[in-house]
Amino acid sequence: MGNIDSSTITLIARIGERMKELKHPELSVLSPEQSRYYY
């Protein structure tokens, strides 16, 4: 992942895991309005 430090990679992975736990839809399929709702 280029110049991204390991703590950032870990954080991104943890966010992804939490999104799966919460059954959060993939970000790529959400409209801006839906993204705000889930935020």
N, C-alpha and C positions, 0 to 999 in steps of 0.2 A: 504494500500500500504506500509506496513512495516514502514521503517524509513525515508520515503520521506516527506519533510516538505510541508506545505500547499502552499507556494509560488511556489514550483516546480510543484505540482499537478495543480495549477491554470494555470501556463505557458503551461504545456502539453495540458490541455483542450483548451486553446486559440489557440494553434498551430493546434489542430485537427479541431476546428471550422473554422479557416482560410483556411485550406486545403479543407474542404467541400465547402466553398464559392468559391474557385478557381477551383472547380471540379478536384482536384488533385487525381490521382489514389491511391488506397490503397498501402502503402509501401510494403506490403507482396507480391504483384504481380509484382513489378518492378524489372528489372535486374539492376545490378550495373550501367551500362551505362545510363539507363533511370533515375535512381535516381540522377545521376550527372546532367542530363539535367534539371530535375525539380528543383534541388537545385538552 
